[in-house]
Amino acid sequence: MHLLQQILFIILVGFAVFIFWLKVKEIRANINLGQDEDLSDHKGKRWRNVMLLALGQKKMFRYPLVGIIHFVIYAGFVIINIEILEIILDGLLGTHRLFANSLGGFYTFVIDFFEILAVGVLLACVIFLVRRNVLKLKRFISHELDGWPRTDANLILVTEIILMSLFLTMNSADRALQLQGNPHYADHGSYIFSGWLALSLQHLKPATLIAIERSCWWLHITGIFAFLNYLPYSKHFHILLAFPNTYYKPIIPKGEMRNMKNVEQEVEYMFKPELAPATGEEQTQSQISFGAKDVFDLKWKNLLDAYTCTECGRCTAACPANITGKLLSPRKIMMDTRDRMYEVRNNIKANGGFKDDGKTLIHNYITVEELRACTSCNACVEECPVSINPLDIIFSLRRALIMEESNAPAEWNAMFSNVENNFAPWKFSPDERDKWANEME
């Protein structure tokens, strides 16, 4: 029987890891659809961002109560799952609580610590479910979350509650068997919560307790592997992607716009004609692109941002355009970018390569009205807990609108004309720019 369980467990582990690897490989390919960008500088600052923003949850603590609750879920779930190592080794080797004898009394302390965190995670998940479904905070009831996004958020919280409950029940049945003196369940001391719960199970027959303990053991580890493979399909993939995303966060001042090299080059040719390529060597207009019209034109970091988005809505809640009733929602920008990547990947799978589907990120997913509503204030960038930059995507799409499609409001065109003719946004000749000073004494 033990041998059969070991074989089944090895199959389970191998299958779960293989399926997860396939999906991660696909997501990596999607991110690589974007344009190349070198973000390997300032390694010290980048590791500091990882420690503060991803590991330390720094931005979450702007709201202390929510920050603490979120940290309990995050730290609790990650730390508790260290016990997966013991479960996996037990399953592979056919042992039971492999580390108990070698750690002695410290093992009981570790399990107690895990159980405190498990109860904390359980309570925190209940609180977050209430906030989403009973209190219905404004940023959680937006129509952009209708359907799968809202279901996904609730499903993950319910899953965590189930996993923590299985962990505690497994320990309770285990402790009850210890108290009954079962030879296969050595006494390792009472656990802080399950030890108390074990008292209510102690009257059950050993066979029943073993069935409960083994069922919870299998359901718990199977649930963990199912959760692992569910993550890449969920906004909760940020649990893993927050670390690389904060590491590759651009180390430039907020709001600094990076010039496009092809535009800089054209300006340089205007001032230094001798640098211009000889006739016949220059690129045709069809080879030159300005800004981004689709996911292929964005930087790979923009696409990593889209996969890292937690859909928490803090960016949208802080957006002055959204607050004043404009159509723009930075959260929707990230969700639309991710949805377009999914569609592109399905296209590639179906055709062996991307076949033009007549769609682009602009117009088919993100509208002109949304892009024009952005004030470039950086509130969304400042607010994001995991260093996502919706503004960079908005800038790239807006550049394509204006420079590729000449699609700009009349007021903007007047400003562009003034900059071109007068070297300033105002309709004054450069020669008359200081005329106002002549009227002053």
C-alpha positions as CSV (number, residue, x, y, z in Angstrom):
1,M,0.0,0.0,0.0
2,H,2.8,2.4,0.9
3,L,4.6,1.6,-2.4
4,L,1.4,2.3,-4.3
5,Q,1.0,5.7,-2.6
6,Q,4.6,6.6,-3.4
7,I,4.2,5.8,-7.0
8,L,1.0,7.8,-7.2
9,F,2.7,10.7,-5.4
10,I,5.7,10.7,-7.8
11,I,3.2,10.8,-10.7
12,L,1.3,13.7,-9.1
13,V,4.5,15.7,-8.5
14,G,5.9,15.0,-12.0
15,F,2.6,15.9,-13.7
16,A,2.1,19.1,-11.7
17,V,5.6,20.4,-12.3
18,F,5.5,19.6,-16.0
19,I,2.2,21.4,-16.6
20,F,3.4,24.4,-14.6
21,W,6.6,24.5,-16.6
22,L,4.7,24.4,-19.9
23,K,2.5,27.4,-18.9
24,V,5.5,29.4,-17.5
25,K,7.3,28.8,-20.8
26,E,4.3,30.1,-22.7
27,I,4.1,33.2,-20.5
28,R,7.8,33.8,-21.0
29,A,7.2,33.6,-24.8
30,N,4.4,36.1,-24.5
31,I,6.6,38.6,-22.6
32,N,9.3,38.2,-25.2
33,L,6.8,39.4,-27.8
34,G,7.8,42.9,-26.7
35,Q,10.7,44.9,-27.8
36,D,14.1,44.4,-26.2
37,E,15.1,46.7,-23.4
38,D,18.3,46.7,-21.3
39,L,17.4,47.0,-17.6
40,S,20.6,45.4,-16.2
41,D,22.0,48.6,-14.7
42,H,22.1,49.7,-11.0
43,K,22.0,46.1,-9.6
44,G,22.3,47.4,-6.0
45,K,19.2,49.6,-6.3
46,R,17.3,46.9,-8.1
47,W,17.9,44.3,-5.3
48,R,16.9,47.0,-2.8
49,N,13.6,47.5,-4.6
50,V,13.0,43.7,-4.4
51,M,13.7,43.6,-0.7
52,L,11.5,46.7,0.1
53,L,8.7,46.5,-2.4
54,A,8.3,42.7,-3.2
55,L,9.5,41.1,0.0
56,G,8.8,43.9,2.4
57,Q,5.5,45.0,0.9
58,K,6.5,48.7,1.6
59,K,3.8,50.4,-0.4
60,M,1.1,48.3,1.2
61,F,1.9,49.8,4.6
62,R,0.7,53.2,3.4
63,Y,-2.6,51.8,4.7
64,P,-1.5,50.2,7.9
65,L,-4.5,48.0,8.7
66,V,-4.8,46.6,5.1
67,G,-1.0,46.4,4.9
68,I,-0.8,44.2,8.0
69,I,-3.7,41.9,6.8
70,H,-2.1,41.5,3.4
71,F,1.3,40.8,4.9
72,V,-0.3,38.1,7.0
73,I,-1.7,36.4,3.9
74,Y,1.5,36.8,1.9
75,A,4.0,35.9,4.6
76,G,1.8,33.2,6.1
77,F,1.0,31.4,2.8
78,V,4.7,31.5,1.7
79,I,6.1,30.5,5.1
80,I,3.5,27.8,5.8
81,N,4.3,26.2,2.4
82,I,7.8,25.5,3.6
83,E,6.2,22.5,5.2
84,I,5.5,21.3,1.6
85,L,9.2,20.3,1.6
86,E,8.5,17.8,4.4
87,I,5.3,16.6,2.7
88,I,7.0,16.1,-0.6
89,L,9.9,14.1,1.0
90,D,7.4,12.1,3.0
91,G,5.5,11.3,-0.2
92,L,8.6,10.3,-2.1
93,L,10.3,8.3,0.7
94,G,7.2,6.8,2.3
95,T,8.0,8.4,5.6
96,H,5.8,10.4,8.1
97,R,7.0,13.7,9.5
98,L,10.5,13.2,8.3
99,F,12.0,16.1,10.2
100,A,10.4,15.5,13.6
101,N,13.0,13.3,15.1
102,S,16.0,15.3,13.9
103,L,14.6,18.6,15.0
104,G,13.2,17.4,18.4
105,G,11.4,20.0,20.4
106,F,12.1,22.7,17.8
107,Y,9.9,20.8,15.4
108,T,6.9,21.4,17.6
109,F,7.8,25.1,17.8
110,V,7.9,25.2,14.0
111,I,4.5,23.5,13.6
112,D,3.1,25.9,16.2
113,F,4.4,28.9,14.2
114,F,2.9,27.5,11.0
115,E,-0.4,27.0,12.7
116,I,-0.5,30.6,14.0
117,L,0.2,31.8,10.5
118,A,-2.4,29.4,9.1
119,V,-5.1,30.8,11.4
120,G,-4.0,34.3,10.5
121,V,-4.2,33.6,6.7
122,L,-7.7,32.0,7.3
123,L,-9.0,35.1,9.1
124,A,-7.4,37.5,6.7
125,C,-9.0,35.7,3.7
126,V,-12.4,36.0,5.4
127,I,-11.9,39.7,6.0
128,F,-11.0,40.2,2.3
129,L,-14.0,38.2,1.2
130,V,-16.2,40.5,3.3
131,R,-14.6,43.6,1.9
132,R,-15.1,42.4,-1.7
133,N,-18.6,40.9,-1.4
134,V,-20.4,42.5,1.6
135,L,-18.8,46.0,2.1
136,K,-18.3,46.2,-1.7
137,L,-15.5,48.8,-1.8
138,K,-15.8,51.0,-4.9
139,R,-12.6,49.7,-6.6
140,F,-13.9,46.1,-6.3
141,I,-17.3,46.7,-8.0
142,S,-16.1,48.3,-11.2
143,H,-17.6,46.8,-14.3
144,E,-14.1,46.1,-15.7
145,L,-14.0,43.3,-13.0
146,D,-17.3,41.7,-14.2
147,G,-17.1,38.0,-15.0
148,W,-13.9,36.1,-14.5
149,P,-11.8,38.7,-12.8
150,R,-14.2,39.0,-9.9
151,T,-14.7,35.2,-9.7
152,D,-10.9,34.7,-9.8
153,A,-10.4,37.0,-6.8
154,N,-13.0,35.2,-4.7
155,L,-11.9,31.7,-5.8
156,I,-8.3,32.3,-4.7
157,L,-9.4,33.5,-1.3
158,V,-11.8,30.5,-0.8
159,T,-9.0,28.2,-2.0
160,E,-6.6,29.5,0.6
161,I,-9.2,29.1,3.3
162,I,-9.7,25.4,2.3
163,L,-5.9,24.8,2.2
164,M,-5.4,26.2,5.6
165,S,-8.3,24.3,7.0
166,L,-7.0,21.0,5.6
167,F,-3.6,21.8,7.1
168,L,-5.1,22.3,10.6
169,T,-7.4,19.3,10.3
170,M,-4.5,17.1,9.2
171,N,-2.5,18.1,12.3
172,S,-5.5,17.6,14.5
173,A,-6.1,14.0,13.4
174,D,-2.4,13.4,13.6
175,R,-2.3,14.6,17.2
176,A,-5.3,12.6,18.1
177,L,-3.6,9.5,16.9
178,Q,-0.5,10.4,18.9
179,L,-2.7,10.7,22.0
180,Q,-4.1,7.3,21.3
181,G,-0.6,5.8,21.2
182,N,-0.8,4.7,17.6
183,P,2.6,3.2,16.8
184,H,2.8,4.9,13.4
185,Y,2.2,8.3,14.8
186,A,5.0,9.1,17.3
187,D,4.2,11.7,20.0
188,H,5.9,15.0,19.1
189,G,4.1,17.1,21.6
190,S,0.9,19.1,21.4
191,Y,0.4,21.8,18.7
192,I,-1.0,25.2,19.6
193,F,-4.3,25.0,17.7
194,S,-4.6,21.4,16.4
195,G,-3.6,20.1,19.8
196,W,-6.7,21.7,21.2
197,L,-8.9,20.5,18.3
198,A,-7.5,16.9,18.7
199,L,-9.3,16.6,22.0
200,S,-12.6,16.7,20.1
201,L,-11.4,13.9,17.8
202,Q,-9.8,11.6,20.3
203,H,-12.9,9.5,20.8
204,L,-12.9,8.5,17.1
205,K,-11.7,5.0,16.1
206,P,-8.0,4.9,14.9
207,A,-9.1,3.8,11.4
208,T,-11.4,6.8,11.1
209,L,-8.6,9.2,12.3
210,I,-6.1,7.7,9.9
211,A,-8.6,8.1,7.1
212,I,-9.1,11.8,8.1
213,E,-5.4,12.4,8.4
214,R,-4.5,10.7,5.1
215,S,-7.4,12.4,3.2
216,C,-6.4,15.8,4.4
217,W,-2.7,15.1,3.6
218,W,-3.5,14.1,0.1
219,L,-6.1,16.9,-0.5
220,H,-3.7,19.5,1.0
221,I,-0.7,18.6,-1.2
222,T,-2.9,18.0,-4.3
223,G,-4.5,21.4,-3.6
224,I,-1.1,23.0,-3.4
225,F,-0.1,21.6,-6.7
226,A,-3.5,22.6,-8.2
227,F,-3.0,26.1,-6.8
228,L,0.5,26.2,-8.4
229,N,-0.9,25.4,-11.8
230,Y,-3.9,27.8,-11.3
231,L,-1.6,30.8,-10.6
232,P,-0.5,31.4,-14.2
233,Y,-4.1,31.7,-15.3
234,S,-4.9,34.1,-12.4
235,K,-4.1,37.7,-11.4
236,H,-2.4,36.0,-8.4
237,F,0.6,35.1,-10.5
238,H,1.9,38.4,-9.0
239,I,2.9,36.2,-6.0
240,L,5.8,35.1,-8.2
241,L,6.2,37.9,-10.7
242,A,6.3,40.7,-8.1
243,F,10.0,39.8,-7.6
244,P,11.3,40.1,-11.1
245,N,9.0,43.0,-11.8
246,T,10.3,45.1,-8.9
247,Y,13.9,44.1,-9.9
248,Y,13.4,45.4,-13.4
249,K,11.7,48.6,-12.4
250,P,13.3,51.4,-14.4
251,I,15.7,53.4,-12.3
252,I,14.8,56.8,-13.7
253,P,12.9,59.7,-12.2
254,K,9.1,59.3,-12.2
255,G,7.6,61.0,-15.2
256,E,10.8,61.1,-17.2
257,M,9.9,60.4,-20.8
258,R,12.4,58.5,-22.8
259,N,13.0,59.8,-26.3
260,M,12.5,57.6,-29.3
261,K,15.8,56.9,-31.0
262,N,14.4,57.2,-34.5
263,V,13.0,60.6,-33.7
264,E,16.3,61.7,-32.2
265,Q,18.0,60.5,-35.2
266,E,15.8,62.5,-37.6
267,V,16.4,65.7,-35.5
268,E,20.1,65.0,-35.6
269,Y,20.1,64.7,-39.4
270,M,18.3,68.1,-39.6
271,F,21.1,69.8,-37.6
272,K,23.9,67.7,-39.1
273,P,23.0,66.7,-42.6
274,E,26.4,65.2,-43.2
275,L,25.4,62.3,-40.8
276,A,22.4,61.4,-42.9
277,P,22.7,58.1,-44.8
278,A,23.4,58.3,-48.5
279,T,20.5,58.1,-50.9
280,G,19.1,54.6,-51.1
281,E,20.4,53.6,-47.7
282,E,17.7,55.3,-45.6
283,Q,14.8,53.3,-44.3
284,T,11.5,53.7,-46.0
285,Q,8.6,55.1,-44.0
286,S,7.0,51.7,-43.8
287,Q,10.0,50.4,-41.9
288,I,9.9,53.1,-39.3
289,S,7.4,53.0,-36.5
290,F,6.6,55.5,-33.8
291,G,5.1,54.5,-30.5
292,A,3.1,51.3,-30.1
293,K,0.0,50.1,-31.8
294,D,0.0,46.5,-30.6
295,V,1.7,44.4,-27.9
296,F,4.6,43.7,-30.4
297,D,5.6,47.3,-30.3
298,L,5.6,47.6,-26.5
299,K,8.7,46.9,-24.4
300,W,9.0,43.4,-22.8
301,K,8.8,45.1,-19.4
302,N,5.4,46.6,-20.3
303,L,4.2,43.0,-21.0
304,L,5.7,41.8,-17.7
305,D,3.8,44.6,-16.0
306,A,0.6,43.3,-17.5
307,Y,1.2,39.8,-16.2
308,T,2.1,41.1,-12.8
309,C,-1.0,43.3,-12.3
310,T,-2.9,42.3,-9.2
311,E,-6.1,44.1,-10.4
312,C,-6.3,45.7,-6.9
313,G,-7.5,48.9,-8.5
314,R,-5.3,51.2,-6.4
315,C,-4.0,52.9,-9.6
316,T,-7.5,53.6,-10.8
317,A,-8.7,54.8,-7.4
318,A,-5.8,57.3,-7.4
319,C,-6.3,58.4,-11.0
320,P,-7.6,62.0,-11.2
321,A,-9.1,61.4,-14.6
322,N,-11.1,58.4,-13.4
323,I,-12.1,60.2,-10.2
324,T,-13.6,63.0,-12.3
325,G,-15.7,60.6,-14.4
326,K,-13.4,60.1,-17.4
327,L,-13.2,56.7,-19.2
328,L,-9.6,56.1,-18.3
329,S,-8.8,53.3,-15.8
330,P,-5.1,52.4,-15.5
331,R,-6.1,48.9,-14.2
332,K,-8.1,48.3,-17.4
333,I,-5.1,49.4,-19.5
334,M,-3.1,46.6,-17.9
335,M,-5.9,44.0,-18.1
336,D,-6.5,44.9,-21.8
337,T,-2.8,44.5,-22.6
338,R,-2.8,41.0,-20.9
339,D,-6.0,40.0,-22.8
340,R,-4.5,41.0,-26.1
341,M,-1.4,38.9,-25.3
342,Y,-3.7,35.9,-24.7
343,E,-5.4,36.5,-28.0
344,V,-2.1,36.8,-29.8
345,R,-0.8,33.6,-28.3
346,N,-4.0,31.7,-29.3
347,N,-3.5,33.1,-32.8
348,I,0.2,31.8,-32.9
349,K,-0.9,28.4,-31.6
350,A,-3.6,28.1,-34.3
351,N,-1.5,29.3,-37.2
352,G,2.0,28.2,-36.3
353,G,2.9,31.9,-36.2
354,F,1.1,35.2,-35.9
355,K,-1.4,35.8,-38.6
356,D,-2.8,39.3,-38.9
357,D,-6.2,39.3,-37.3
358,G,-7.1,42.9,-38.1
359,K,-6.9,43.9,-34.5
360,T,-4.6,46.1,-32.5
361,L,-4.2,47.0,-28.8
362,I,-5.3,50.6,-29.8
363,H,-9.0,50.9,-30.9
364,N,-9.9,47.2,-30.4
365,Y,-9.0,47.0,-26.7
366,I,-8.0,50.5,-25.6
367,T,-9.9,53.5,-27.0
368,V,-8.7,56.9,-28.0
369,E,-10.8,58.5,-25.4
370,E,-9.1,56.5,-22.6
371,L,-5.6,57.5,-23.8
372,R,-6.5,61.2,-24.2
373,A,-7.9,61.4,-20.7
374,C,-4.5,60.7,-19.1
375,T,-2.9,63.7,-17.5
376,S,0.5,62.1,-17.1
377,C,0.4,62.8,-13.4
378,N,2.1,59.5,-12.4
379,A,-0.5,58.8,-9.6
380,C,-1.0,55.3,-10.9
381,V,2.7,54.5,-11.0
382,E,3.2,55.9,-7.5
383,E,0.3,53.9,-6.1
384,C,1.1,50.5,-7.5
385,P,2.4,48.1,-4.8
386,V,4.5,46.0,-7.3
387,S,6.0,48.8,-9.4
388,I,3.7,48.5,-12.5
389,N,3.8,51.4,-14.9
390,P,0.6,51.9,-16.8
391,L,1.7,55.4,-17.9
392,D,4.5,54.0,-20.0
393,I,2.0,52.0,-22.0
394,I,-0.2,55.0,-22.3
395,F,2.6,57.1,-23.6
396,S,3.6,54.5,-26.2
397,L,0.1,54.1,-27.5
398,R,-0.5,57.8,-27.5
399,R,2.6,58.4,-29.5
400,A,1.4,56.0,-32.1
401,L,-1.9,57.7,-32.3
402,I,-0.3,61.1,-33.0
403,M,2.8,60.2,-35.0
404,E,1.4,57.2,-36.9
405,E,-2.3,58.2,-37.3
406,S,-2.1,62.0,-36.9
407,N,-5.0,61.4,-34.5
408,A,-4.9,64.3,-32.1
409,P,-7.5,66.9,-30.8
410,A,-7.6,70.2,-32.5
411,E,-6.2,71.9,-29.4
412,W,-3.2,69.6,-29.5
413,N,-2.6,70.2,-33.2
414,A,-2.6,74.0,-32.6
415,M,0.1,73.4,-29.9
416,F,2.1,71.2,-32.2
417,S,1.9,73.9,-34.9
418,N,3.1,76.6,-32.5
419,V,6.0,74.4,-31.3
420,E,7.0,73.8,-35.0
421,N,6.8,77.4,-36.0
422,N,7.5,79.4,-32.9
423,F,9.5,76.9,-30.8
424,A,7.1,77.2,-28.0
425,P,3.5,76.1,-27.3
426,W,2.3,79.7,-27.5
427,K,1.3,81.7,-30.6
428,F,4.0,84.3,-30.4
429,S,6.9,84.8,-32.7
430,P,10.3,84.1,-31.1
431,D,11.2,87.8,-31.9
432,E,8.3,89.0,-29.9
433,R,8.6,86.7,-26.9
434,D,10.3,89.3,-24.7
435,K,8.1,92.2,-25.8
436,W,6.2,92.2,-22.5
437,A,9.4,93.2,-20.7
438,N,9.6,96.5,-22.7
439,E,6.4,97.7,-21.1
440,M,7.9,97.4,-17.6
441,E,9.9,100.1,-16.0
